[in-house]
């Protein structure tokens, strides 16, 4: 790219007049050439020019504000349009120009609701029984998977449980001929994920703070597992042998498909998202179905509210839903309290909220950074919140 063209793009970016096509060109270039001497020298020139030209703001916060508020990039009032290269490009531009902002997050700042009520402190607390992934066998024995050696861990009911360093594999007969189902349970702690391959070849990815209970061998009539938390399933297709996933408020039946289930105990909503194939979803309570089954098509999500028999079906970006598998946080115009639940589950922190957070929403994507303070600094850059650390607790405030 010619230096004159690059200068034009950077100038347009700084003053908020860049077109969508030019913005994509700029972000792609910076993501690939952030160490380029021409780019560095040009940015240095712009910094010098800005001392005389007050219409050319190049500080990171000013650039960020102008981009997110520019009307050409709004899908609706207050929301910045998301792009595929968001993290790799946009963050590179802002961090090079301003040297401090980690990413661009879209945001919605809804009209503030004034309530005559005293300030309250609320908490988000998610707990798991260990800080290490655990496998609980039907015998009651508990295996610390972090300490497990590669190879066969155990044999239950003729089924071998093998650890290959990354995932558990169950190998043996598929069906329990005796009708006595032996169950195993995997518990993932906060900040960890795990993979599992069942005897029928079905693969399951477990997100942080998740518990999955499943049989060592399936019954001849159905394949059934129970989950609390979030998991992604790739189920082997087998005619007339349905695979059933049970949560506190949903029951999902499939014959062969890829789908995601999110049903944490501290969430009122349970969500099943179909990536490919076909599933039937019904609301349930205490193991009983309380609604008729609804069939999902790929790209749809079924949402149920705990205690209700109603199922809401809608379209969804499936890549966003399963982005956690790639160690990404994706916030889809979510209340700050929902955002912080995800933060709490991954970084093993408690969260307190001071007054003033109601109605504020955040959208965007960011990698799961190494430390919670890094992530909170990025969220702080949206201008919607401030925070302080108090031991193992994040205190969120205006």
N, C-alpha and C positions, 0 to 999 in steps of 0.2 A: 504494500500500500504506500502511495506517495505521501511524503511528509505533509504536504499542503492539505491533502484529503483527510489525513489523520487529525490535523489541527482543527479542521472544520468540524469533524465529528465530535471531538472533545469539547470544542466551544459550544456547539449546539447542545451537547449533553449537559454542560454546566449551566446554560441559561434556560434549559427546559424546552427547547424548540426542536429537538431531534425527532425525526420520523421513526415509525416502528421499524422500517426496513434498515435505516441507518443505525438505529440502536442495536439491532441484531448484529450488523456488520462490526460495529465498534466492540461489542462485548465478546464476540468470537475472536476478534483480533487481539484484544488485551489478554484473554484467557490463554492464548497461544504464545504471546510475545511480551509477557509482563516483565521480562528481564532485558528487553531490547533497548539498546543505547539511544536510538532515535526517539523512542517513546519516553524514556526517562528524561532526556534533555528537553523534549517538547513540553512535558509536564512542568519541568523546572522553569521554562520560559513563561508558561501560563501563570505560575505562581508569582513570578516577578511582575508580569503585566497587571496582575490583580491588585497590586499595591497602588497603581494609578487608576485602574478601571474598576470602580465599585459595582459595576453591573455584571462583573464576571466572578461570581463567587466560586471558589474551588476548595473550600473546606469540606470535609467529609459529611458533616451534618447538613450543611447547606445543599450539597449535591443530592443527598438522600431525600431531603424534604421536597426539593423541586421535582425529582423524578416521580416519587409516589403521588404527588399532587397534580401532575401534569394531566390534563383532560384526555389527551390522545391515548393514554395507557390505562384508562379506567374502564372496567367492565360494568360497574355500577358505582354510585357515589361512595368514595372512600376505599375502593378496592383496586389494587394494582394488578394488571393482567399478568398471569403466570406464564413463563416460557420454559422450554426444555432445558436451556442452558443457564437457567437462573443462577445457581450457586457458582458454577465454574466461571461464568462471565461477569455477572453483575457484581459479585463480591470482589473480584479482581480489580475492576475499575475503581470501586469506592475505596478499597484498601490502599491502592497505589496513589490515588489523588489525595486522600485525606489521611492515610496512615493510621486508621484506628477502627473503622466500622467493619464488622465481620461479614455482614450479609445485608441483602435487602429483603425485608419482610413486607408483604402487603398488609394493610390494616384497615379496620373499620372502626370508626369512633362514633358510636351511635349517640343520639341526643341524651344528654345526662338526665337521669331521673332524680329529682330532689325529694328526699324523704325525711320527714321529721322523726328521726330515730337516732338513738345513740350509736356511737361507733362500736362495731363488733369485731371480734377476731374469730375467724373460722379456720378449720384445719382440713387438710387433705392428708390422710395417713394410709399408706398401703403396706401390708406386712406379708412376709413369707417366713417360713420357719427356719431358714438358713440362708447364709450368704453364698452357698455353693449349690450347684445342681445335684439333686438327690434322686435315686431310684429306690422305690419301696417295693419289695417283692411280695408275692402272695404269702410267703412264709412269715412275713413281718420283718425280715432282715432289711436294713437300709444300707445302700451303697453310695458312698461319696464319689460322684462321677469325675470330679477333679483329680482324685487320687487313684482312679482306676487305671490299670494297665491295659494295653491293647490285647485283644484276644477274648476268649470266652469268660464272661463274668459269672454266669450261673446257668443251671438247667432246671426248668420248671415244667412239669407235666410233659416231659419229652421234648420240650422246645428249648433250643439254645439261645442264650442272650449274649450277643457278641458286640464288643466295642471296638471300633476301628480308629479311634482317636478323634473323630468328629461327630459320629452319630452312633446310635444304638440300632442293631439289626436283630430281628427275631427270625429264627430259621427253624423249620420243623413242619409238622403236620398243620394244615390250615384249620381243620375243624376238630372240635372237641367231641369225640364220639360218646363220652360218658355222660355228657350233660352237666358236668361239674366245672363251672367256669372259674379259673384262677385269674385274678386280676393283678396287674402291676400299676404303679403310679409314679409319674415323673413330676418333680417340682422344680421349676426354674426360679432362681432368686431375682431380685431387681438387678438390672444392668447386665443380664445374661440371656442368651438364646440357646436353643437346643434342637437337634434333629433326631427323628425316629423313623425307622422303617419297619412296618408291621409284617407279619408272616405272609399276608396276601400281596405284598409289594407296595402297599399304600405308604406314601411319605408324608410326614407331618413336621412342620417347623413350629416350634413353640417360642412365643415372645416372652419378654420379661414378666416376672411375677405371675406365672401361669401354672396351673395344676391340671394334668391330664391323667385320667384313669382309663385303662383299656384291658381287654382280656389277653392272656398269653396265647390262647387259641379261641377262635370265634365259634359261635354256635352255628349249626347247619342252616338256620333260618335267617340269620342276620349278623352283620358286623356292627357292633355298638361300642361307642366310646363316650366318655363324659369329660367336659372341660369347664374350667373356671379360669378366665383370663382371655388370651388371644392366641390363635393358631391358624396356620395356613395349611390346607389339606390338598394333596394330589392323590385322589382315590383311584385305585385300579378298577377298571370296569369289569364287572362279572354279572352276567345275566341272572336275574331272579335271586340275587344275593345282595340286598340293599345294605348300604353303609349308613348308619344312623349316628348323628352327633347330638348329644343332649347337653343343654345348658340349664341354668336356673329358670329361664323364661322362654326358651325355644327348643324345638326339636326339628332337626334337619335330616331329611332322607335323600340319599343319592344312590345312583347306580354306577356312576363313574364320572368324575368331574374334578375341577380345580376351584376351590372356594376358600374364603377367609371368614372366620368366626371371631367376633369380639364380644366377650361377655364377662367382664370383671365384676367382682362382688360389689365394688364401690361405684359402679355405673348403674344408673336406672335404666339405661337403654341397652339392649342386646342387638347386635348387627351381624347379619350374614350377607356376604358379598360374593356373587357368582362371577368367576373369571371366565370359565368355559364349561360347557356341558349343560346339565339340567339338575336342579334340586327342588325339593318340596320343603316348604317351611311352615310350621305351625307354632302358635304360641302355646306355652305349657306352664303349669304351676304344680310344684311338688310332684313332678313326674307324670302328671296327667295332662293330656291335650285339652286345651280350652278353646280352640278355634279350628276352623276348617283349614286344610292345607292350601297354601298358595304356591304356584310354580314360578320360579325365577328364570329369566332369560339372562344370558351373559351380559354383563354391564349393569345389572340391577342389584339393588340392596334391599333386604327386608329388615325393618326395624320394629322391635316390640318394646313396650314399656312395662316394667315389672308391675305385676298386679293387674294388668289389662289384657283383654283377649283380642285387642285390635292389632293388625299388622299393617304397616305402611310400606308400600313398595315404590321405589323411585330409581332413577338413573344415577350412576356414580362413576367417577373416574377410578377404575380398578387399580391402575398403576399407583395412584396415591394411597389407596387403602393398604396395599401390600408393600409399600415402600419401607416399612420397618424391617423387612427381610434384608434390605440393602443398607441397614444402619442409618436410615434417614428419619428425621422427624418431619412430618407434613401436617401443617395446621390449616384446616379448611374453614376459614371464617369462623373460628371457634371462640367461645367464651374463654377468658383468661383462666378461669378455674379448670376448664377441661384441658387446656394446654398444660397447666401445671400438674395435672394428674399424670400425664405422660412423662413429664420431667421427673416427678417423684418416683415413678416405677423404674425408670432407667438409672437414676443417680442415687437411689436409696436415701432420699431426704424427705423430711416432713415439710409441709408448706403451711404457712399462716397468711391470712389475708387481712389487711387493714381496710377500713372503709374507703369507698370510692372506686372499687373495681367493677361494680355492676354495669352491664351494658357495653363493656369494652371487649372487642374481638380482635383476634390476630389470624392472619393467613399467610402461608408461605412454606418454604422448605429449608432445612438446614441439616447437615450431618450431625450425628450424635458425637459431639465434641468430647474431648477427654475429661474435662472437668465441668461441674455444674456452673461454676463462676463464669466460664467462657460462654456457655449458652445463655446465662442470665444477662450478660453484657450485651449480647446480640438482641435479646428481647427488649432490653432497656433502650436500645437504639431506635426502636419504633416510636419512642416518645409517649407510649401509653402507660408505662409503669416504671417504678423504681424498685429497688430491692436492697436488702441487707442480709448477710449471713449471721445466724445466731447459733453457733455450734453446728449441729446437723440439721438445722431448720432454715428454710428460705422464707423470709418475711417479705411479702409482696405489698406494695403501697403505691399511691399516686406519685 
